[in-house]
Amino acid sequence: TDYHPATYRDPTMSAHALAAPLRTAYSSGAGLRSGSVTSRRPARACRVVRAGAATAGKAPLVKVCGVTTAEDATQATKAGANFIGMILWPKSKRSISLEVATTVAAAAKAGGAIPVGVFVDESAEEIIAACDLVGIDHAQLHGDGARAALKGLPSRIKAIYVVNATAEGKIVTRLPRDEEELAAQRKVKLEGKDGWRAAIDWVNGARCTIDWLLVDGEVAGSGEAYDWSNLRVPMGCYRKGWILAGGLSPENVRDAIDTAHPAAVDVASGVTKEGGVAKDPSKVDAFIANVAATAGAKAKPV
């Protein structure tokens, strides 16, 4: 998929200006108070298993990414898309302004889908400001800069954390801090003299949890698939599931699902018209229909 988001490039406001109030709040500590960061679920140990652990009987959810118009968003949701991805990083051919993103997000919501902003090198303050302006609560963290911003994001913004896999299917991107290590550290602090402070510090401290893990190829947007059979997907390090991306198309998505059994699949290049930007309705329809056809498939044993 092409995760080349469009920076907070509202025609009337720069990213720096948009994020300025948030920088002030964070520097004063206001952005870390209990009113802006909700409590988090207890951490679980992160284990690694072979791909194939998704729930049998259910078709994966579908994310159509790189959507550039409200019309394309509406068509995708009518076809059955669950997520609509918008590139909010200016160096992508599929990037859109915040003004356009607002209309795309509204169309996604009207069709019952969740709009997602995709970021690459933005700071936490910029990501928060963009999400608030567009009216979205899902941020996809694709590049090193955006991934590093995770710790500064409030839990009200759901995080889709992107990792990259080689052509052989080996994940090479570092994950957030190990959940098992975090749990052990909290246990020690909670048992100490000021254990009550440890609980407060954890709630108001840096965020380390993610909602979705998205596994993409090494070169996003290339349209090239990788070896799904060799994937070893970290399990238990996210709240909702993992998403398969990278080189998916109407022709190969059923095979990809049968091989890897993800909770969701992500497509961008595989459903575009010539030129690689606008979506091709017939390809979107075929992709989602082929995903739906996998419902009831038997999951591979882990």
N, C-alpha and C positions, 0 to 999 in steps of 0.2 A: 504494500500500500504506500501511497505517497503522503508521508507525514511531513509536509512542508507548510506549516501554519503561517498565517498572516498576522503580523504584529499589530498591536493596538493602534492601528493606523487609521483611526477615525479622521475623516477629512477635516474636521474642525478641532481636533485635539490630538496632541502628540502622546506617545506612550509615557514619556517622562512626566508630562503634566497630568496625565490620567492617574498615574500611580503616586503622585506627590502626597496627597492626603494620607494614603496608606503608609508611606514611609514615616510620616510624622507620628501616626498612631503606633507603629511598631517601635520606633525609637523611644517612645514614652512608655511602652509596655502595654498600652491599651489594647493592642491587637492580640494579646495573649491572655486576656482575662477570661474568666469563665463564661462571660456573656457571648464571646465570639468563638470559643472552642468547646465543643461538647465532649462529654466523656467518651472514652473509647473502649472497645471490647478487649477482654484480656488477651494478651499475646499468646500465640500458639507456636509450637516448634515447627521449623521449616524443614520439610523432608522432600527428597527428590525421588520421583518415580517415573517410569516410562509413560509416555503419552498414551492415553487410552482409559482415563479414569472418569470421564464424564458420565452423567447419569444415562443409563440405557432407556430407550423408549421415547425420549424427547429430542426433537430437532434442535440444533444449536440456535441461539439468537443470531441476528444478522445486523452488522454495522456497515452501512454504505458511507464511505469516507471520501473526502475531497469534493463535497457537494458545493456548488458555487451559486446556485439560484434557488429561490423559493419554489419555482416550478419543478425542478429536479427533486427537491425535498418532498414535495407533495406526491409526486409520482412514486417515489421510493417507499413512502409510508403506505400508500394505497396497495403497493405490491406486497407489503408485509415487513418492511424494515423496522427493526427495534431501536436502532441508534442512527443518527445522522451526524457524520463528522464534518467539521468545517475547519479548513486550514487557516490559522491566524498567525502565520509567519510569512513575512513579505518575500522571501526568496524562493517561493514555490510558484510554479505556473498555475497552481490551483488556489492560490491565496485570495482571500476576500477581505474587504475592509470591515471594520466593526459595524458600520451602518448596514452593509449588506448582510452581515452575519445575523444581525437582529431580525431581519425578515426571514432568513433561512431557519433560524431557531423557532420563530413563531409558527412557520409552516410545519416544522417537525412536530412541535407540541400539538398543533391542531390535528395532526394525523395520528396522534397517540405514541409518537416516538420520542426518544430522549436526544436532545441536541448535545453535541460534544465539541468543545474547542480544542484544537490540536496546537501544541506549543513545542518549540525546539530549544531556544536559548534565552527565554524570558525569565525574569526574576519572579519570586513569589508575589511581590507587590504588583507587578505588571499582570500576572496571571489572574490574581484576585480582581484587579480593576477591570480587566477585559471581561471576565465572567459576569461581574456585576452589571456592567454596561449592556452586554448582549442579553442578559437574563438567562444564564445557563449555570448549572451546578455540577457539570462533569468536565474535567480537564484531562486531556491526554498528554502525558509527559514523554516526549519523544527523544529529545537530544540531551546531552550531558548537562547543559545549563538548566533545562526544565526539570530534569530528574533531581538535580541538586536542590531545586526549589521546593521539593516535597516537604521538607522539614518546616517550611514557613507557611504551608497552606492550612487553613482551618478545616476541620473535619466536615463542615457543611459543603465543601467542594469535594466531590467524589473523584478519586485519582485513578486513572488508567495508566499504569506504568509500563513503558515499552522496553523490551530487551531484544537484542539481535542474535540471530543464529547464523552460523556459517552454512555453506552449501551442503555440508555433511550433517547438519542438524544439531551442531553443538552450540549451546548458548554461551555467548562470550561477554555479555554485559553484566556488570556487578549489580546485585540486588540491593534494596535498602538494608539497613542494619539487621543482622540475624535476630529473628524473633526469640529464639531460644536463649541467646545471650542476653537480650533485653529482659526477658522474664527472670532469669537468674539474678541479674543486677537489681531488679526491683525487689525481689524476695529478700535479698540481703539488706537493702535499705529499709524495707518495711519492718524488719525484725530488729532494727537498731533503736537507739535511744529516741530519736526523733522520727520514728516511722510514719507518723501522721503527716509530716511534711513531705515525705517521699511520694505519698499518694497525690498530694496537691501538685507537686513538681511534675509528676508524670502527666497529669491531665493538662497542665498549662505549658508543658515543655515541647520540645521539637517533635514533630510528627514523623513516625516511621512506618505507619501502616498504609496499605494500598487497598483499593477496592477491586480492581481488575489487573491482571497481568497480561500484557499483549506481547506475543512472540512474533517478531517480524524477521525478514531476511536482513542480510548485512547492508544491502543497498536499497533503501526504501524508495518505492516508486518505480523500480526497475521492471516490475512485472515478472521477475524471475522467481520460480519456486525453489524450495530447498528440500532436503530429505526429511520428510515428516516422520518417517518410521524410526529415525534415530533420536528424536527429541526426548530429552529427559527434563520434564517440566517441574519446577519447584512447586510443591503442593503445600497448602496450609499457610502460605505467606500472604494471602490476599483474602478478602472477605467474600467475594462473590463468584470468582471463577477465572479461567484463563481464556484468552482469545487468540485464535490462529489467524495470522495475516502473512502476506508475502506471496505474490504470484498467483493468487486465486482467481478463478474465472468460472463461468457457467459450465465449462467443459471438465474442469478438474475438481470442483469443490466437493462432489460426492465422494470421490476417492480420498481427498484430504480428510474429510470427516470420518470415513470408514477406517482410515489409518491412525489418526491422532485423537479422535473423539474429544474435541474442545467443547467448552461451554458456549462459545460464540465464534463466529467467523467474521473477518473484516475484508472488504473489497473496495478497491478504488480504480486502479488502471484497468482491471479486468472487465469493467462495465462502462467504459467510456466510448464516445464516438471517435472518429478519426480526428487526431489533434490532441487527444488525451485529456481533455478538460470537461466538456459537457457530457452528461450521462446519456447513455443509449437506453431508452425505455425498454426495448425488447431484451437487451442483455440483463438489465436489472431484474425484469420479470423472470427470465430464465434462471438467473442465479438464485433468486429467493425460492423459486419453485423447486429447484434441485436440492436446496438445503432442506426444505420442508419434506421432501421425499425420503429423507434419511430417518424420519421419525419411526421409532420401533426397531431400528437396527440394534443388533446385539453388540454391546461393548466388549472389547477385547479384555481378557484377564490381565491384571497388572502383575 
